[in-house]
Amino acid sequence: MTEQITIALTKGRIEKDAVKLLEKAGFDMSFMADKGRNLIFESPDKKFRFLLVKAPDVTTYVRHGVADIGVVGKDVLMEHPTGYLEMLDLNFGLCKFSVASTDSYDPNDHKRKLIATKYPTVATDFFNKKGEDVEIISIQGSVEIAPVIGLADAIVDIVETGNTLVANGLKVYEDICRISARMIVNKAALKNNPELLPFIRKIESIVGNEEVPFQ
Amino acid sequence: MKKTTLPIGMHDKLFKRARAMYTIERDISDLLMNKGFNRIETPTLEHFQVFGDEVSANNYNLFDKKGELLSLRPDITSQIGRVIASTQVQTPIKFSYSGKVFNYNEEMRGLSNEHTQAGIEIIGFPVQDALQEAIETAKSALDVSGVKNYQFEFSHASVLKIIFEELNLSEKDAQDLAVLIRDKSITGLNEFTKVHSSEFDELIKNLPFLFGQASLVLEKARSLTDNEDVLTALASLEELTKSLENILDNITIDLAQLSTMPYYTGIMFKVFGDKVPDAFVSGGRYDKLFERFGADQLTAVGWAIDIDSIYRAIHDDIVFEGGA
């Protein structure tokens, strides 16, 4: 008997890219074409079950073992760093974390800076490693306006094309790190479900074992 | 008003859960005492230094009236190390224990911060005998608790230690490598070998896959290195797994198992099973434990079993009248 693999996917763009990747790997994913309002899907051959969930919840599902595998961005993993195996860089969803602000921002200013971000852990770690103490303001979205209207000195955010920054009169001052979609795995499931490693290696054969750089 | 709310990660256990958890803890404790292990009871509250040189955010830390920093115990092994080092207790000696341990997990993730553990420590006996006895006892404890499907997984702390020593990495690079190994990161370990090339490149790149049935993993690992020290560690793993073949049905190895406690020095093992997202037994050899407390190095082997996980694995099989 083959055991089913449960995969938690981040809703939205990562989900679409993940489905494309699975099609490339030779799996028939047509059962997910007409989604409607469903959040849980089973493949006709019962080999796979997919859960569509919000990004941070992917780590929760995998950690508790209710999903064997998760597909989620590194940005989310950096905020929720423990409790799962981060086995594979899927090399899609490429972008970066950067520090951005208006032209008037001075990175070498002596004052204790106010940094607005949706990613408080990432921002705190970055400035800590530089040996600079900053005050973090947690913002849920539209972070770009914070330095423009004077709420913060700079922001830490995801940059993909940079268009949103430019449109809001911001520019990148420093890059923090590259981000891409990752495959995370529950550690007990990897040992208990013999189907898991062959599946992961199949995906590896397509995405490779090298990081594709973000330009 | 907090009168009617529990702190995060805490749970009341009633009816079936309360009864079953008590029965499991009692049955394992009785079994261990009947096998000649001396029962030991250590306090729930200790000076924080017993558990580590630095204050850990994963522990519950609090001040006493004099301003001394205390921790709720996150494990019992460290306490037994303290007992051996600070009292007139004569070794060799075997201890068994059960009780509550506390870990401060990330909040709002549905994780339990209080667990019941039972375990043993075999201190000052010849290592091979101690390992054999520890593993046989762990199997008996699992059997008496009613767990049906489980597998032992072995590893050797030396394999990764040798690699780390030979690579001679900066502290940051060593930490990064440890995370990549722990994560079984296929991409990350491959990228690592590009920057830090060494005789271990092939072995490091294959670490994510070096788990599974013992003989197969050992054969594959041997084909990836000719480092004498690594081969010696693999040989001692093989010797152990061979000697256990008539006790255990399903022997597996994971060479990417990093020691969860810094005091492990040799063979380490975990037990995995269905329905449980983490290992429910972990143990091994940790001769270095006593040096932290200023005592002489002693051979020591032990394990701890997580009773909450055991309950999770067997609760569907327990028939209980009168309550959920």
Boltz contact constraints between the chains, C-beta under 6 A:
constraints:
  - contact:
      token1: [A, 60]
      token2: [B, 109]
      max_distance: 6.0
  - contact:
      token1: [A, 64]
      token2: [B, 277]
      max_distance: 6.0
  - contact:
      token1: [A, 65]
      token2: [B, 277]
      max_distance: 6.0
  - contact:
      token1: [A, 85]
      token2: [B, 183]
      max_distance: 6.0
  - contact:
      token1: [A, 85]
      token2: [B, 184]
      max_distance: 6.0
  - contact:
      token1: [A, 86]
      token2: [B, 183]
      max_distance: 6.0
  - contact:
      token1: [A, 86]
      token2: [B, 185]
      max_distance: 6.0
  - contact:
      token1: [A, 87]
      token2: [B, 184]
      max_distance: 6.0
  - contact:
      token1: [A, 87]
      token2: [B, 186]
      max_distance: 6.0
  - contact:
      token1: [A, 88]
      token2: [B, 186]
      max_distance: 6.0
  - contact:
      token1: [A, 88]
      token2: [B, 187]
      max_distance: 6.0
  - contact:
      token1: [A, 89]
      token2: [B, 187]
      max_distance: 6.0
  - contact:
      token1: [A, 186]
      token2: [B, 277]
      max_distance: 6.0
  - contact:
      token1: [A, 188]
      token2: [B, 272]
      max_distance: 6.0
  - contact:
      token1: [A, 188]
      token2: [B, 277]
      max_distance: 6.0
  - contact:
      token1: [A, 188]
      token2: [B, 278]
      max_distance: 6.0
  - contact:
      token1: [A, 191]
      token2: [B, 272]
      max_distance: 6.0
  - contact:
      token1: [A, 204]
      token2: [B, 186]
      max_distance: 6.0
  - contact:
      token1: [A, 209]
      token2: [B, 186]
      max_distance: 6.0
  - contact:
      token1: [A, 209]
      token2: [B, 187]
      max_distance: 6.0
  - contact:
      token1: [A, 209]
      token2: [B, 190]
      max_distance: 6.0
  - contact:
      token1: [A, 211]
      token2: [B, 191]
      max_distance: 6.0
